[in-house]
Amino acid sequence: MSALPASGREWHLVARPHGWPKAEDFALRETPVTAPGEGQILVRNLHFSVDPYMRGRMNDVKSYVPPFKLDHPMDGGAVGEVIASNAEGFAVGDHILHGLGWREYATVNAKHATKVDASLAPLSAYLGVLGMTGLTAYAGLFEVASFKAGDVVFVSGAAGAVGSQVGQMAKLKGASRVIGSAGSDEKVKLLVEEYGFDAAFNYKNGPVGEQLKEAAPDGIDVYFDNVGGDHLEAAISSLNVHGRATICGMIAQYNNTEATPGPRNMPMIIGKRLRLQGVLVGDHAALQPQFVQDVAGWIASGELKYNETAVQGIENGFDAFLGLLRGENTGKMIVSLTR
């Protein structure tokens, strides 16, 4: 076994952000690298994921996932190469997916590591299109929203990692019309020209409700919500009787310091008999085999397209996360540590 690196860098949360995260809330620290213990592997991370849900983990509140601890390394999805193994079934050179991102080197319990095949897809794809974000899109559309052929589907945050897959999956499974919203004219063009959406609009160009009604004059049957706020209110107005909404994220509200008022048209939920349901990807692990089979096939055939925004270097991890919250990414936001 070759000599292990003496140390590696990792991002620590040092203060809980109030409103928008600031650089001084985080610290990039050098820590020693040690040989893996029994049942462990040492991984050199090649890519790690930054995701909107991580903003919630920076608050000291009880939620579906524990908050980040202060002065400890943050975590999240990562893919890397085994450089030392003390666990049966894992060898130096194996590529694995695990949950200890935000650092250059990770000591991972083998039971929490999954081997991935670099010949099937680029390794970074296992953090996005073939990973947690992809399964979120798949489960949220097909299981939570009970999508059926012929539905009219509206997706907010549609140029993001989840939203872009939701729209394409809906088209592949027979949606009669797919509409997306995004935050720039370039992203709107991408949705229609590359991802095959039937219509898309820039929510900064006018009231969301008016633009949605214009794009979907006969209403919508399914709404996939990544944004919340005025988008959810607009969707409630446009949803047809027995419409379904999957509530996946509310990125518009994550950095608010005051409570956000709810949609003003919630009584419509009663008359239209709407179903609004939250989605957490962890509830849908049983779909994983079918998801990988379907999506890998769609990628191979060229039917499903995806984009990644890669930020190079661990030192730019915080900037990548802030860029994600500002909507500067197209598709999955990845921090790449490859040299």
C-alpha positions as CSV (number, residue, x, y, z in Angstrom):
1,M,0.0,0.0,0.0
2,S,1.4,3.4,-0.9
3,A,1.9,6.0,1.8
4,L,-1.2,7.8,2.9
5,P,-1.5,11.6,2.7
6,A,-0.6,13.3,6.0
7,S,-3.6,15.6,6.0
8,G,-6.6,16.9,4.0
9,R,-8.9,19.8,4.0
10,E,-12.5,19.8,5.1
11,W,-15.3,22.4,5.4
12,H,-16.6,23.1,8.9
13,L,-19.7,25.1,9.9
14,V,-18.4,27.6,12.5
15,A,-21.6,29.8,13.0
16,R,-25.2,29.3,12.2
17,P,-26.2,31.6,9.3
18,H,-28.9,34.2,9.8
19,G,-30.6,34.7,6.5
20,W,-28.1,34.3,3.6
21,P,-25.0,32.3,4.5
22,K,-21.8,34.3,4.8
23,A,-18.2,33.3,4.2
24,E,-17.4,33.9,7.9
25,D,-20.0,31.2,8.9
26,F,-17.6,28.6,7.4
27,A,-14.0,27.5,7.7
28,L,-11.8,25.3,5.5
29,R,-9.5,23.4,7.9
30,E,-6.6,21.1,7.5
31,T,-7.0,17.8,9.5
32,P,-4.9,14.7,9.8
33,V,-5.6,11.6,7.6
34,T,-5.3,8.3,9.4
35,A,-5.4,4.7,8.3
36,P,-8.9,3.1,8.2
37,G,-10.0,1.0,11.2
38,E,-11.7,-2.4,11.1
39,G,-14.6,-2.4,8.6
40,Q,-13.6,1.0,7.2
41,I,-12.2,2.4,3.9
42,L,-10.3,5.6,3.2
43,V,-11.6,7.4,0.2
44,R,-10.1,10.3,-1.8
45,N,-13.1,12.3,-2.8
46,L,-13.3,13.1,-6.5
47,H,-16.7,15.0,-6.5
48,F,-19.1,16.1,-3.8
49,S,-22.6,17.5,-4.0
50,V,-24.0,20.7,-2.7
51,D,-27.8,20.7,-2.4
52,P,-30.5,23.1,-1.3
53,Y,-31.6,20.9,1.7
54,M,-28.1,21.6,3.3
55,R,-29.2,25.2,4.0
56,G,-31.8,23.8,6.5
57,R,-29.2,21.7,8.2
58,M,-27.3,24.8,9.0
59,N,-30.1,25.9,11.4
60,D,-30.2,24.4,14.9
61,V,-33.8,23.0,14.5
62,K,-35.2,19.6,14.7
63,S,-36.0,18.3,11.2
64,Y,-36.0,15.1,9.1
65,V,-32.2,15.2,9.1
66,P,-30.0,16.3,12.0
67,P,-28.5,19.8,11.8
68,F,-24.8,20.2,11.0
69,K,-22.7,20.4,14.2
70,L,-20.6,23.5,14.7
71,D,-16.8,23.1,14.3
72,H,-17.3,19.6,12.7
73,P,-17.0,18.7,9.0
74,M,-20.3,19.1,7.1
75,D,-21.4,16.1,5.1
76,G,-23.4,15.2,2.0
77,G,-23.2,13.0,-1.1
78,A,-19.7,12.3,-2.5
79,V,-18.1,9.9,-4.9
80,G,-14.5,8.9,-4.7
81,E,-11.7,6.3,-5.0
82,V,-10.6,3.9,-2.3
83,I,-7.0,4.5,-1.4
84,A,-6.8,2.2,1.6
85,S,-9.2,-0.6,2.7
86,N,-9.7,-2.5,6.0
87,A,-13.0,-3.9,4.9
88,E,-13.9,-7.1,3.1
89,G,-15.3,-6.5,-0.4
90,F,-13.6,-3.2,-1.0
91,A,-10.2,-2.8,-2.7
92,V,-7.9,0.0,-3.5
93,G,-9.0,1.6,-6.8
94,D,-12.7,0.9,-6.3
95,H,-15.1,3.9,-6.9
96,I,-17.7,4.4,-4.2
97,L,-20.7,6.6,-3.4
98,H,-21.0,7.7,0.2
99,G,-22.3,10.4,2.5
100,L,-19.1,12.2,3.7
101,G,-18.7,15.0,1.3
102,W,-17.3,18.6,1.9
103,R,-13.8,17.1,2.4
104,E,-10.8,15.8,0.4
105,Y,-10.4,12.5,2.3
106,A,-13.1,10.5,4.1
107,T,-12.9,7.6,6.4
108,V,-16.1,5.7,5.6
109,N,-17.7,2.7,7.3
110,A,-18.0,0.1,4.6
111,K,-21.7,-0.6,5.4
112,H,-22.4,3.0,4.3
113,A,-20.5,2.8,1.0
114,T,-21.9,1.7,-2.4
115,K,-19.7,0.7,-5.3
116,V,-20.4,2.5,-8.5
117,D,-19.4,1.7,-12.1
118,A,-17.4,4.4,-13.9
119,S,-18.0,2.6,-17.2
120,L,-21.8,3.1,-17.0
121,A,-21.8,6.8,-16.5
122,P,-19.4,9.6,-15.4
123,L,-18.8,9.3,-11.7
124,S,-20.3,12.7,-11.0
125,A,-23.6,11.4,-12.5
126,Y,-24.1,9.2,-9.4
127,L,-24.5,12.4,-7.4
128,G,-27.2,13.7,-9.7
129,V,-29.0,12.1,-12.6
130,L,-28.4,8.6,-11.3
131,G,-28.3,9.6,-7.6
132,M,-30.4,11.2,-4.9
133,T,-31.7,14.0,-7.1
134,G,-32.7,11.6,-9.9
135,L,-34.5,9.3,-7.6
136,T,-36.2,12.3,-6.0
137,A,-37.5,13.4,-9.4
138,Y,-38.6,9.8,-10.3
139,A,-40.3,9.1,-7.0
140,G,-41.9,12.5,-6.7
141,L,-43.4,12.3,-10.1
142,F,-44.5,8.7,-10.5
143,E,-45.2,7.7,-6.9
144,V,-46.1,10.8,-5.0
145,A,-47.9,12.8,-7.7
146,S,-49.5,9.6,-9.2
147,F,-48.6,10.8,-12.7
148,K,-50.5,9.3,-15.6
149,A,-50.2,9.6,-19.4
150,G,-52.1,12.7,-20.6
151,D,-51.4,14.8,-17.6
152,V,-50.4,18.5,-18.0
153,V,-47.4,19.0,-15.7
154,F,-45.9,22.2,-14.3
155,V,-42.4,22.2,-12.8
156,S,-40.8,25.1,-10.9
157,G,-37.1,25.4,-10.6
158,A,-37.2,23.4,-13.9
159,A,-33.6,24.0,-15.0
160,G,-32.2,22.6,-11.7
161,A,-31.0,19.0,-11.1
162,V,-34.4,17.7,-10.0
163,G,-36.7,19.8,-12.1
164,S,-35.0,19.2,-15.4
165,Q,-35.4,15.4,-14.9
166,V,-39.1,15.7,-13.8
167,G,-40.0,17.4,-17.0
168,Q,-38.2,15.0,-19.2
169,M,-39.6,11.9,-17.4
170,A,-43.1,13.3,-17.7
171,K,-42.6,13.7,-21.5
172,L,-41.1,10.2,-21.8
173,K,-44.1,8.7,-20.0
174,G,-46.8,10.5,-22.1
175,A,-47.6,13.9,-20.5
176,S,-49.8,15.9,-22.9
177,R,-48.0,19.1,-22.0
178,V,-45.0,20.0,-19.8
179,I,-44.4,23.6,-18.6
180,G,-41.4,24.9,-16.6
181,S,-40.3,28.0,-14.9
182,A,-36.8,29.2,-14.4
183,G,-34.9,32.4,-13.4
184,S,-33.3,33.4,-16.7
185,D,-34.1,33.6,-20.4
186,E,-31.1,31.3,-21.1
187,K,-32.6,28.6,-18.8
188,V,-36.0,29.0,-20.4
189,K,-34.4,28.4,-23.8
190,L,-32.6,25.4,-22.5
191,L,-35.8,23.9,-21.1
192,V,-37.6,24.1,-24.5
193,E,-34.7,23.4,-26.9
194,E,-32.7,20.8,-25.0
195,Y,-35.0,19.2,-22.4
196,G,-38.1,19.2,-24.6
197,F,-40.5,21.2,-22.5
198,D,-43.6,22.3,-24.4
199,A,-43.4,25.8,-22.8
200,A,-41.4,27.7,-20.3
201,F,-41.2,31.1,-18.7
202,N,-38.9,33.4,-16.8
203,Y,-40.5,34.0,-13.4
204,K,-38.7,37.3,-13.2
205,N,-40.5,38.7,-16.3
206,G,-43.9,39.0,-14.7
207,P,-46.4,37.6,-12.2
208,V,-46.1,33.8,-12.1
209,G,-49.8,33.2,-12.0
210,E,-50.4,35.2,-15.2
211,Q,-47.5,33.5,-17.0
212,L,-48.6,30.1,-16.0
213,K,-52.2,30.7,-17.1
214,E,-50.9,31.8,-20.5
215,A,-48.7,28.7,-20.8
216,A,-51.4,26.3,-19.6
217,P,-54.8,27.8,-20.6
218,D,-56.6,24.5,-19.8
219,G,-55.0,24.2,-16.4
220,I,-52.5,21.7,-15.0
221,D,-53.0,18.3,-13.4
222,V,-49.6,17.9,-11.7
223,Y,-47.4,20.5,-10.1
224,F,-43.8,19.6,-9.0
225,D,-42.8,22.3,-6.5
226,N,-39.1,23.1,-6.0
227,V,-39.7,26.8,-5.1
228,G,-42.7,27.5,-2.9
229,G,-44.0,31.0,-2.5
230,D,-45.7,32.7,-5.4
231,H,-45.2,29.5,-7.6
232,L,-47.2,27.4,-5.2
233,E,-50.0,30.0,-5.1
234,A,-50.0,30.2,-8.9
235,A,-50.1,26.4,-9.2
236,I,-53.1,26.1,-6.8
237,S,-55.0,28.5,-9.0
238,S,-54.2,26.6,-12.2
239,L,-54.6,23.0,-10.9
240,N,-57.6,21.2,-12.2
241,V,-60.1,19.2,-10.1
242,H,-58.3,16.3,-8.4
243,G,-54.9,17.9,-9.3
244,R,-51.8,16.7,-7.4
245,A,-48.8,18.6,-6.2
246,T,-45.5,17.1,-5.0
247,I,-43.8,19.5,-2.6
248,C,-40.1,18.8,-3.0
249,G,-38.4,22.1,-2.0
250,M,-39.0,25.7,-1.2
251,I,-35.7,27.3,-2.1
252,A,-37.4,30.8,-2.4
253,Q,-37.9,30.7,1.4
254,Y,-34.7,29.0,2.8
255,N,-32.9,32.3,3.6
256,N,-35.9,34.3,4.8
257,T,-35.5,35.7,8.3
258,E,-39.2,36.3,8.7
259,A,-42.0,33.8,8.4
260,T,-43.3,33.5,4.9
261,P,-47.0,33.9,4.4
262,G,-48.8,30.9,3.0
263,P,-50.6,30.9,-0.4
264,R,-53.6,33.2,-0.2
265,N,-55.8,30.9,-2.2
266,M,-55.7,27.8,-0.1
267,P,-59.5,27.4,0.1
268,M,-59.3,26.3,-3.5
269,I,-57.7,23.1,-2.2
270,I,-61.1,22.1,-0.9
271,G,-63.3,22.8,-3.9
272,K,-60.8,21.3,-6.3
273,R,-60.1,18.3,-4.1
274,L,-56.4,18.8,-4.5
275,R,-53.7,16.6,-3.0
276,L,-50.5,18.3,-1.9
277,Q,-47.9,15.9,-0.6
278,G,-44.3,16.3,0.5
279,V,-41.5,14.0,-0.8
280,L,-38.4,12.8,0.9
281,V,-36.2,10.6,-1.2
282,G,-35.4,8.3,1.8
283,D,-39.0,7.0,1.8
284,H,-38.6,5.6,-1.7
285,A,-35.6,3.3,-1.6
286,A,-37.6,0.4,-2.9
287,L,-37.8,2.3,-6.3
288,Q,-34.0,2.3,-6.6
289,P,-33.6,-0.7,-8.9
290,Q,-36.4,0.3,-11.3
291,F,-35.1,3.9,-11.3
292,V,-31.6,2.9,-12.2
293,Q,-32.8,0.6,-14.9
294,D,-35.1,3.2,-16.5
295,V,-32.8,6.2,-16.2
296,A,-29.7,4.4,-17.3
297,G,-31.6,3.3,-20.4
298,W,-32.9,6.7,-21.1
299,I,-29.4,8.2,-20.8
300,A,-27.9,5.5,-23.0
301,S,-30.5,6.1,-25.7
302,G,-30.1,9.8,-25.6
303,E,-33.8,10.3,-24.6
304,L,-32.9,11.9,-21.2
305,K,-30.4,14.7,-21.2
306,Y,-28.7,16.3,-18.2
307,N,-26.4,19.1,-17.3
308,E,-23.9,19.6,-14.5
309,T,-22.3,22.8,-13.2
310,A,-18.9,21.8,-11.9
311,V,-16.9,24.1,-9.6
312,Q,-13.3,23.1,-9.4
313,G,-11.4,22.9,-6.1
314,I,-12.4,22.3,-2.5
315,E,-11.5,25.9,-1.7
316,N,-14.5,27.0,-3.8
317,G,-17.0,24.7,-1.9
318,F,-18.7,27.6,-0.1
319,D,-19.0,29.7,-3.3
320,A,-20.5,26.7,-5.1
321,F,-23.1,26.3,-2.3
322,L,-24.0,30.1,-2.4
323,G,-24.2,30.0,-6.2
324,L,-26.7,27.1,-5.9
325,L,-28.9,29.1,-3.6
326,R,-28.7,32.0,-6.0
327,G,-29.7,29.8,-9.0
328,E,-26.3,30.2,-10.8
329,N,-26.3,26.5,-11.6
330,T,-27.8,24.7,-14.6
331,G,-28.5,21.1,-13.6
332,K,-26.7,19.5,-10.7
333,M,-24.1,21.6,-8.8
334,I,-21.0,19.6,-8.2
335,V,-17.7,20.5,-6.5
336,S,-14.9,18.6,-8.3
337,L,-11.6,17.7,-6.6
338,T,-10.0,15.9,-9.5
339,R,-6.5,17.0,-10.2
